[in-house]
């Protein structure tokens, strides 16, 4: 029988609990094709322009903070390499999304996705971006990309930011899109990519952990989306507390206020800094579970991300930091330890072992996939 090392566990949802890699890669691939066919009029034959493997290779060569930035960059590349150089002045009578409709109706972009795919060189475009700082920074520094006025990526999602709109529609179920934006999806009707997310740990493994101690989650997502994903992968019922990006007060989201803020076109509510949200998860769970004294608390995630400042919580709660380095890169392992990780795990099996092994058992550095 296993015994938990801890009285309370806090998972970072995106780092340690849910694998989004296939879902996000599929979303970027589908979003590029959707934008090009539905908004610009390319023929769908031979798609996708970028396979999921292409997206993964591109991401591995860049530094991106958000998946929508990957979509923005690859869409910009696809439009740049199209053999037709459109003149924006030919469409001066149109504005915003109407200009895309005018371009589509003109029939000037008559090529297929397959034909476009053949002339898209992901490696070459990666070099171009890296030459200007990489990622979205590198994209914004480009001054000679063709046809970029066709990429509408500014403003609110319900106005002219069609990059954000298309990605959200591809990724979110219609119910989630309605909850977040107050309208139904317009361009996408089939299965959303969010359902492709998978858990790093199996539901029965999470069940075993929950039988030993409460589990809380801190996430960069809104509450409705986070709950949907946790339920979809079969572990929602085992989670005692979710502190989400739209958390207000003691981690509770006010749906009416969130919708009102979004209706103003300024996005979601400003989330508290990360360490504060982890502390919120600890205090809420202690209150819910009537834990008068919690001696052993662990947080599982990536403590190297800028601004997380987990060291303050180590002093306040005696927090054990379990750092995640799924690639097992030695530099990343060293960086995690430098930022305060007490244990570094390299795969789900070693993460489970670090959580459930009886405290006090000898652990040998470099054995079993984790290091003290």
C-alpha positions in Angstrom: 0.0 0.0 0.0 1.2 3.5 -0.8 1.2 6.3 1.7 1.2 10.0 0.7 4.2 12.1 1.5 1.8 15.1 2.0 -1.3 16.4 3.7 -2.2 18.6 0.7 -1.2 18.7 -3.0 -1.4 21.7 -5.3 -1.0 20.9 -9.0 -0.4 23.5 -11.7 -2.9 22.2 -14.2 -1.0 23.1 -17.4 2.4 21.9 -16.1 1.7 18.8 -14.2 -1.9 17.5 -14.6 -3.1 17.9 -18.2 -1.1 17.2 -21.4 -2.3 19.8 -24.0 0.4 19.1 -26.7 -1.7 17.1 -29.2 -4.8 19.3 -28.6 -2.9 22.6 -29.2 -1.0 21.3 -32.2 -4.3 20.1 -33.7 -5.9 23.4 -32.9 -3.2 25.5 -34.6 -3.3 23.2 -37.7 -7.1 23.4 -38.0 -7.2 27.2 -37.2 -4.7 28.0 -40.1 -6.9 26.0 -42.6 -10.1 27.5 -41.3 -8.9 31.1 -41.6 -7.5 30.5 -45.1 -10.6 28.6 -46.5 -13.5 30.3 -44.7 -12.2 33.8 -44.5 -10.0 34.1 -47.6 -11.5 31.6 -50.0 -8.7 29.0 -50.5 -9.9 25.6 -51.6 -9.6 22.9 -48.9 -8.2 20.1 -51.1 -4.9 18.7 -49.9 -4.9 20.2 -46.4 -3.7 20.7 -43.8 -1.2 23.4 -44.7 0.7 22.5 -41.5 0.5 19.0 -39.9 0.5 18.6 -36.1 4.2 17.4 -36.5 5.0 20.7 -38.4 3.5 22.7 -35.6 5.5 20.8 -32.9 8.7 21.3 -34.9 8.0 25.0 -35.2 7.3 25.4 -31.5 10.4 23.5 -30.5 12.5 26.1 -32.4 10.9 29.2 -30.9 9.8 30.8 -27.6 6.0 31.3 -27.4 4.0 32.2 -24.3 0.6 31.4 -25.8 -0.6 28.9 -28.4 -2.6 31.6 -30.2 0.8 33.2 -30.9 1.9 30.0 -32.7 -1.3 30.2 -34.8 -0.7 33.9 -35.6 2.9 33.2 -36.7 2.2 30.2 -38.9 -0.8 32.0 -40.5 1.4 35.0 -41.2 3.9 32.6 -42.8 1.3 30.9 -45.0 -0.1 34.3 -46.2 3.4 35.6 -46.8 4.5 32.7 -49.1 1.3 32.8 -51.2 2.4 33.5 -54.8 -0.1 36.4 -55.1 0.9 39.8 -53.7 -2.4 41.6 -53.0 -2.6 45.4 -52.9 -4.4 46.7 -49.9 -5.4 49.8 -51.7 -7.6 47.7 -54.1 -9.9 47.1 -51.1 -9.9 50.6 -49.6 -13.7 50.7 -49.5 -13.8 48.0 -46.9 -12.7 47.8 -43.2 -12.1 45.1 -40.6 -13.6 41.7 -41.4 -15.4 43.1 -44.4 -12.1 43.4 -46.2 -11.6 39.6 -45.9 -15.0 39.0 -47.3 -14.2 41.3 -50.2 -10.9 39.4 -50.8 -12.7 36.1 -50.7 -15.4 37.2 -53.1 -12.8 38.6 -55.6 -11.6 35.0 -56.3 -8.0 36.1 -56.5 -6.9 33.6 -53.9 -7.8 30.5 -55.9 -5.1 28.1 -54.8 -5.7 25.0 -52.6 -4.4 24.2 -49.1 -2.3 21.4 -50.6 -0.7 23.7 -53.1 0.1 26.2 -50.4 1.5 23.5 -48.1 4.1 22.5 -50.7 5.7 26.0 -50.6 5.6 26.5 -46.8 9.0 25.8 -45.3 8.7 25.8 -41.5 12.4 25.5 -40.9 13.2 28.5 -43.1 10.5 30.6 -41.4 11.9 29.6 -38.0 15.3 31.0 -39.0 13.7 34.3 -40.1 11.9 34.7 -36.7 14.9 33.7 -34.7 16.9 36.4 -36.5 14.6 39.0 -34.9 14.4 37.5 -31.4 12.2 34.5 -32.1 8.5 33.8 -31.3 6.0 36.5 -31.4 8.7 39.1 -30.8 10.4 38.0 -34.0 7.1 38.1 -35.9 6.3 41.6 -34.8 9.8 42.8 -35.7 9.4 41.7 -39.4 8.8 44.5 -41.8 8.8 42.7 -45.1 6.1 40.0 -44.8 3.7 40.1 -47.7 -0.1 40.4 -47.4 0.0 40.8 -43.6 -2.9 43.2 -43.7 -5.0 40.1 -44.2 -4.1 38.8 -40.7 -6.6 40.5 -38.4 -5.1 40.0 -34.9 -5.9 43.3 -33.1 -8.8 44.3 -30.9 -11.5 42.3 -29.2 -12.5 38.9 -30.2 -16.1 40.0 -31.0 -15.0 42.8 -33.3 -12.1 42.4 -35.7 -9.7 40.1 -34.0 -10.4 37.1 -36.2 -7.1 35.4 -35.3 -8.3 35.1 -31.7 -11.9 34.3 -32.7 -10.9 31.4 -35.0 -8.6 29.9 -32.5 -11.1 30.1 -29.7 -13.8 28.5 -31.9 -11.5 25.7 -33.0 -10.4 25.0 -29.4 -13.6 25.4 -27.4 -16.8 23.5 -27.3 -19.8 25.7 -28.3 -21.1 25.6 -24.7 -17.7 26.9 -23.4 -17.5 29.5 -26.2 -21.0 30.7 -25.2 -20.0 31.0 -21.5 -16.9 33.0 -22.3 -18.1 35.3 -25.0 -21.9 35.3 -24.9 -22.5 34.1 -28.5 -22.3 30.9 -30.4 -19.4 29.8 -32.6 -19.8 31.2 -36.1 -17.1 29.5 -38.2 -16.7 26.0 -36.5 -19.4 23.5 -35.9 -17.5 20.2 -35.5 -15.7 18.6 -32.5 -13.5 21.0 -30.6 -9.8 20.3 -30.0 -10.1 20.8 -26.3 -11.4 17.2 -26.2 -8.0 16.0 -27.3 -6.4 16.9 -24.0 -5.2 14.0 -21.9 -4.2 13.6 -18.3 -0.6 12.9 -17.3 -1.9 10.6 -14.6 -4.7 8.1 -14.9 -8.0 8.6 -13.1 -7.4 5.7 -10.8 -4.0 7.1 -9.9 -5.6 10.5 -9.0 -8.3 8.6 -7.1 -5.5 6.9 -5.1 -3.9 10.2 -4.3 -7.2 11.8 -3.3 -7.9 8.9 -0.8 -4.7 10.0 0.9 -4.9 13.8 0.8 -6.9 16.7 -0.8 -6.0 17.9 -4.2 -6.2 21.5 -5.5 -5.4 23.0 -8.9 -4.1 26.3 -10.0 -4.7 27.1 -13.7 -4.2 29.8 -16.3 -7.7 29.1 -17.7 -11.2 30.3 -16.8 -13.1 28.2 -14.3 -15.6 26.8 -16.8 -12.9 25.6 -19.2 -10.8 24.1 -16.4 -13.7 22.2 -15.0 -14.7 20.9 -18.5 -11.2 19.6 -19.1 -10.9 17.9 -15.7 -14.3 16.3 -16.1 -13.5 15.2 -19.7 -10.3 13.4 -18.7 -12.2 11.8 -15.8 -10.6 13.4 -12.8 -12.9 16.4 -12.0 -14.6 14.7 -9.1 -11.3 14.2 -7.3 -10.3 17.9 -7.3 -11.2 19.8 -4.1 -10.4 23.3 -5.3 -9.7 25.1 -8.6 -8.2 28.6 -8.6 -8.7 29.8 -12.1 -7.7 32.8 -14.2 -11.0 34.5 -13.6 -10.9 34.0 -9.9 -12.1 36.8 -7.7 -11.9 37.1 -3.9 -11.1 33.8 -2.4 -10.7 32.1 -5.8 -14.4 32.3 -6.8 -15.4 33.4 -10.3 -18.3 35.8 -10.6 -19.7 34.8 -14.0 -21.8 38.0 -14.5 -18.8 40.2 -13.8 -16.6 38.2 -16.1 -19.1 38.5 -19.0 -19.5 42.2 -18.4 -15.8 42.8 -18.4 -15.4 40.9 -21.7 -18.3 42.8 -23.2 -16.2 45.9 -22.8 -13.6 44.4 -25.0 -10.8 44.3 -22.4 -10.6 40.5 -21.9 -10.9 38.7 -18.6 -10.4 39.9 -15.1 -6.9 40.5 -14.1 -5.7 37.5 -12.1 -3.7 37.7 -8.9 0.0 37.0 -9.1 0.8 33.3 -9.2 2.2 32.8 -5.7 -0.9 34.5 -4.2 -3.2 32.2 -6.2 -1.3 29.1 -4.9 -1.7 30.5 -1.3 -5.4 31.0 -2.1 -5.7 27.3 -3.1 -4.0 26.2 0.1 -6.2 28.4 2.3 -9.5 27.5 0.5 -8.7 23.8 0.7 -7.8 24.0 4.4 -11.1 25.7 5.1 -13.2 23.3 3.0 -11.6 20.2 4.4 -11.4 21.6 8.0 -7.7 21.0 8.2 -6.7 22.7 11.4 -3.0 22.0 10.8 -1.4 21.1 7.5 2.2 20.2 8.0 3.2 18.8 4.6 2.1 20.7 1.5 3.5 20.1 -2.0 3.2 22.1 -5.2 3.8 20.4 -8.5 4.7 22.5 -11.5 7.4 24.6 -13.3 8.9 27.0 -10.8 11.3 28.5 -13.5 8.5 30.5 -15.2 9.1 34.2 -14.8 7.1 35.8 -12.0 6.0 32.7 -10.1 8.1 33.6 -6.9 7.5 30.3 -5.2 10.3 30.8 -2.7 8.0 33.1 -0.6 5.6 30.2 -0.1 8.4 27.9 1.0 9.0 30.2 3.9 5.4 30.7 4.7 4.1 27.2 4.5 7.2 25.0 4.5 6.1 24.2 1.0 7.8 21.3 -0.9 8.3 22.2 -4.5 8.2 19.3 -7.0 9.6 20.6 -10.3 8.5 19.2 -13.6 11.0 18.6 -16.4 9.3 16.2 -18.8 12.0 16.5 -21.4 14.6 15.7 -18.7 17.0 18.3 -20.1 19.9 18.8 -17.6 19.9 22.6 -18.0 16.2 22.7 -17.2 16.7 20.4 -14.2 19.4 22.7 -12.9 17.2 25.7 -13.5 14.4 24.1 -11.5 16.7 23.4 -8.6 18.1 26.9 -8.7 14.5 28.3 -8.4 13.8 26.2 -5.3 12.7 22.8 -6.5 13.2 20.2 -3.8 12.5 17.3 -6.1 12.6 17.2 -9.9 10.6 14.6 -11.8 10.9 13.7 -15.5 7.8 11.7 -16.2 4.3 10.9 -14.8 5.6 7.7 -13.1 8.3 9.5 -11.2 5.8 12.3 -10.3 3.4 9.7 -8.8 6.3 8.1 -7.0 7.4 11.4 -5.4 3.9 12.1 -4.3 3.0 8.7 -2.9 6.1 7.1 -1.5 6.2 6.9 2.3 8.1 9.8 3.7 11.5 8.9 5.0 12.3 6.2 2.5 15.7 6.6 1.0 15.8 8.3 -2.4 18.9 7.9 -4.6 19.7 10.9 -6.8 19.3 10.0 -10.5 17.3 6.8 -9.8 13.7 6.2 -10.7 13.3 9.4 -12.8 13.6 11.9 -10.0 16.2 13.7 -8.0 16.3 15.3 -4.5 
